[in-house]
């Protein structure tokens, strides 16, 4: 049974290990319901974190997210089987910031379709401008038109993480979603490439077989992290958690049993 905890986080009890899941841009905690159900059959619990609650009261620069999430997790009693952190796309970038903090509470991590950072100032400037336009559309434009345009991006082709009704309900979070395009923009993020070697816990880095850009990023990132393993989701694009839901749950469960906590 799902329990609502910490406002709109969703927690599913199953076994000793708990995997905290961070959703993507314009996403929601409920996006992981199917994945959480699959993982529960492998006796692994989950907490799908509502990232928008971190932006409810005030801006939160991406560099400050790691300490905020880690404090959140450290404030709870650790499970005997360990605690893992999983992040998809934007959530993967946020997860990397948490993992690079000293004395973080995570014993293992799964990074899916994520970018450690742009290395050119010109690229970052262009990305900030693009994300500012997305922020404006999310905050002041027609909500359905914003969602349609967002989901029609070629890189997001594939399975949808939610039904139309759930997507429409996200309008209640439009202020926080708009803010995330500014505070958590890839353009506002310092490149983490030079620091990936500092992550010493076991990491499973996942990319879709059909997502050439992020598959290349994954291959490069795994070479930088001392205890990283690469997993390529067959016939999947950028949205691995929904293009290959059962496959991903199987990979994550196996990793947490043998290479994680």
C-alpha positions as CSV (number, residue, x, y, z in Angstrom):
1,X,0.0,0.0,0.0
2,X,1.2,3.5,-0.8
3,X,1.5,6.0,2.1
4,X,1.7,9.7,1.5
5,X,4.7,11.0,3.5
6,X,6.5,14.3,3.6
7,X,3.6,16.0,1.9
8,X,3.3,14.4,-1.5
9,X,6.1,11.9,-1.5
10,X,4.9,8.3,-2.2
11,X,6.4,5.5,-0.2
12,X,5.9,1.8,-0.8
13,X,7.1,-0.6,1.9
14,X,8.8,-3.7,0.6
15,X,11.8,-5.3,2.2
16,X,14.8,-3.8,4.1
17,X,16.3,-1.6,1.3
18,X,14.6,1.6,0.3
19,X,15.2,3.4,-3.0
20,X,14.5,7.1,-3.1
21,X,13.4,8.1,-6.7
22,X,13.7,11.6,-8.2
23,X,11.5,12.3,-11.2
24,X,12.3,14.3,-14.3
25,X,11.5,17.9,-15.5
26,X,7.7,18.5,-15.7
27,X,7.3,15.2,-13.9
28,X,5.7,14.1,-10.6
29,X,6.3,11.5,-7.9
30,X,3.4,9.4,-9.2
31,X,5.4,8.8,-12.4
32,X,7.2,6.0,-10.5
33,X,4.1,4.1,-9.4
34,X,4.5,1.3,-11.9
35,X,8.2,1.0,-11.4
36,X,7.7,1.0,-7.6
37,X,5.2,-1.8,-7.9
38,X,7.6,-3.9,-10.0
39,X,10.5,-3.2,-7.5
40,X,8.2,-4.2,-4.6
41,X,7.9,-7.7,-6.1
42,X,11.7,-7.9,-5.7
43,X,11.3,-7.0,-2.1
44,X,12.8,-3.5,-2.5
45,X,10.9,-0.5,-1.1
46,X,10.7,2.9,-2.7
47,X,10.1,6.5,-1.8
48,X,9.1,8.6,-4.9
49,X,10.1,12.2,-3.9
50,X,7.9,15.1,-4.9
51,X,10.7,17.4,-6.0
52,X,8.3,20.4,-6.3
53,X,8.0,20.6,-2.5
54,X,11.6,21.9,-2.4
55,X,10.5,24.9,-4.5
56,X,7.2,25.7,-2.8
57,X,8.3,28.5,-0.5
58,X,11.4,30.0,-2.1
59,X,14.0,29.5,-4.9
60,X,16.5,26.7,-4.4
61,X,19.6,26.9,-6.6
62,X,20.7,23.5,-7.9
63,X,23.9,23.6,-5.9
64,X,21.9,23.8,-2.7
65,X,19.6,20.8,-3.6
66,X,22.1,18.1,-2.5
67,X,22.3,19.3,1.1
68,X,18.5,19.8,1.3
69,X,17.8,16.3,0.1
70,X,20.5,14.7,2.2
71,X,19.1,16.5,5.3
72,X,15.7,15.1,4.4
73,X,16.9,11.6,4.3
74,X,19.3,11.8,7.3
75,X,16.3,13.0,9.4
76,X,14.8,9.5,9.2
77,X,16.0,6.2,10.7
78,X,18.2,4.4,8.3
79,X,17.0,0.9,7.2
80,X,19.1,-2.0,8.1
81,X,19.3,-3.0,4.4
82,X,20.5,0.4,3.3
83,X,19.2,3.4,1.4
84,X,19.7,4.0,-2.3
85,X,19.2,7.1,-4.5
86,X,17.7,6.9,-8.0
87,X,17.3,9.9,-10.4
88,X,15.9,10.1,-13.9
89,X,17.0,12.9,-16.3
90,X,16.6,16.2,-14.2
91,X,16.3,14.0,-11.2
92,X,19.5,12.3,-12.1
93,X,21.3,15.6,-12.2
94,X,19.9,16.5,-8.8
95,X,21.0,13.1,-7.5
96,X,24.5,13.7,-8.6
97,X,24.6,16.9,-6.5
98,X,23.4,14.9,-3.5
99,X,26.1,12.2,-4.0
100,X,28.9,14.8,-4.2
101,X,28.1,16.1,-0.7
102,X,30.3,14.9,2.1
103,X,28.8,12.4,4.5
104,X,25.7,11.8,2.4
105,X,23.3,9.1,3.6
106,X,23.3,7.0,0.4
107,X,24.8,3.5,0.0
108,X,24.2,3.1,-3.7
109,X,22.8,5.1,-6.6
110,X,21.1,4.6,-10.0
111,X,21.4,7.4,-12.5
112,X,19.1,7.3,-15.6
113,X,19.4,9.4,-18.8
114,X,21.2,12.2,-17.0
115,X,23.7,14.9,-18.0
116,X,26.6,15.8,-15.6
117,X,26.8,19.2,-17.1
118,X,27.6,21.4,-20.1
119,X,31.3,22.3,-20.4
120,X,31.0,25.4,-22.5
121,X,29.9,28.8,-21.2
122,X,28.2,29.4,-24.6
123,X,26.2,26.1,-24.3
124,X,25.1,27.0,-20.8
125,X,24.0,30.5,-21.9
126,X,21.9,29.0,-24.7
127,X,20.4,26.4,-22.4
128,X,19.5,29.0,-19.8
129,X,17.7,31.0,-22.5
130,X,15.8,28.0,-23.8
131,X,14.8,27.0,-20.3
132,X,13.6,30.5,-19.5
133,X,11.2,30.2,-22.4
134,X,10.0,26.9,-21.0
135,X,9.5,28.5,-17.6
136,X,7.4,31.3,-19.1
137,X,5.3,28.8,-21.0
138,X,4.7,26.7,-17.9
139,X,3.8,29.7,-15.7
140,X,1.7,31.9,-18.0
141,X,0.8,29.9,-21.1
142,X,-2.0,27.4,-21.7
143,X,-1.2,24.4,-19.6
144,X,-2.2,21.7,-22.1
145,X,-0.3,23.4,-24.8
146,X,2.8,23.5,-22.6
147,X,2.5,19.8,-21.9
148,X,1.9,18.9,-25.5
149,X,4.9,20.9,-26.7
150,X,7.1,19.4,-23.9
151,X,6.1,15.9,-24.7
152,X,6.5,16.4,-28.5
153,X,10.2,16.9,-28.2
154,X,12.0,14.2,-30.2
155,X,14.1,13.1,-27.3
156,X,11.0,12.3,-25.2
157,X,9.5,10.0,-27.8
158,X,8.3,6.8,-26.2
159,X,6.1,5.7,-23.4
160,X,4.3,8.3,-21.3
161,X,4.9,8.3,-17.5
162,X,1.4,9.3,-16.7
163,X,-2.2,9.4,-18.1
164,X,-3.8,12.6,-19.4
165,X,-5.8,13.2,-16.2
166,X,-2.7,13.1,-14.0
167,X,-0.9,15.4,-16.4
168,X,-3.7,17.9,-16.3
169,X,-3.7,17.8,-12.5
170,X,-0.1,19.0,-12.5
171,X,-1.3,22.5,-13.3
172,X,-1.5,22.9,-9.5
173,X,2.4,22.7,-9.5
174,X,2.9,25.1,-12.5
175,X,4.7,27.7,-10.3
176,X,7.2,25.2,-9.0
177,X,7.7,23.6,-12.4
178,X,8.3,27.0,-13.9
179,X,10.8,27.8,-11.2
180,X,12.7,24.5,-11.8
181,X,13.4,25.6,-15.4
182,X,15.4,28.5,-13.9
183,X,16.9,27.2,-10.7
184,X,17.6,23.7,-11.9
185,X,18.3,24.4,-15.6
186,X,21.2,22.5,-17.1
187,X,22.5,25.9,-18.0
188,X,22.6,27.0,-14.4
189,X,24.5,23.9,-13.4
190,X,28.2,23.9,-13.0
191,X,29.8,21.0,-14.9
192,X,30.1,18.0,-12.6
193,X,32.4,16.0,-15.0
194,X,35.6,17.0,-13.1
195,X,34.1,15.7,-9.9
196,X,32.5,12.4,-10.9
197,X,35.6,10.5,-9.5
198,X,34.6,11.7,-6.1
199,X,31.5,9.4,-6.1
200,X,32.9,6.3,-4.4
201,X,29.6,4.3,-3.7
202,X,28.4,1.7,-6.2
203,X,26.6,3.4,-9.1
204,X,24.4,1.9,-11.8
205,X,24.3,4.3,-14.8
206,X,21.4,3.6,-17.2
207,X,20.7,4.8,-20.7
208,X,18.3,3.7,-23.5
209,X,19.6,1.8,-26.5
210,X,17.9,4.3,-28.9
211,X,19.1,7.4,-27.0
212,X,22.4,7.9,-28.7
213,X,23.3,11.2,-27.0
214,X,22.7,9.9,-23.4
215,X,24.2,6.5,-24.2
216,X,27.4,8.3,-25.0
217,X,27.2,10.4,-21.9
218,X,26.6,7.3,-19.8
219,X,29.6,5.5,-21.3
220,X,31.9,8.5,-20.5
221,X,30.5,9.0,-17.0
222,X,30.9,5.3,-16.0
223,X,34.6,5.6,-17.0
224,X,35.0,8.4,-14.5
225,X,33.3,6.8,-11.5
226,X,35.4,4.3,-9.6
227,X,32.5,1.8,-8.8
228,X,30.1,2.4,-11.7
229,X,28.4,-0.1,-13.9
230,X,26.7,0.7,-17.3
231,X,23.4,-0.8,-18.2
232,X,21.8,-0.2,-21.7
233,X,18.0,-0.6,-21.8
234,X,17.1,-2.6,-25.0
235,X,14.8,-0.8,-27.5
236,X,14.3,2.1,-25.1
237,X,14.7,5.8,-25.6
238,X,15.3,8.6,-23.1
239,X,12.3,7.6,-21.0
240,X,13.8,4.3,-19.8
241,X,11.6,4.0,-16.6
242,X,8.5,3.8,-18.8
243,X,9.9,2.4,-22.1
244,X,11.5,-0.5,-20.2
245,X,9.8,-0.5,-16.8
246,X,10.1,-4.2,-15.9
247,X,13.6,-4.4,-17.3
248,X,14.7,-1.4,-15.2
249,X,13.1,-2.8,-12.0
250,X,14.9,-6.1,-12.6
251,X,18.3,-4.3,-13.2
252,X,17.9,-2.1,-10.1
253,X,16.8,-4.9,-7.8
254,X,19.7,-7.1,-8.9
255,X,22.2,-4.2,-8.5
256,X,21.0,-3.4,-5.0
257,X,21.2,-7.1,-4.1
258,X,24.7,-7.6,-5.4
259,X,26.4,-4.3,-6.0
260,X,24.6,-1.8,-3.8
261,X,23.7,-1.7,-0.1
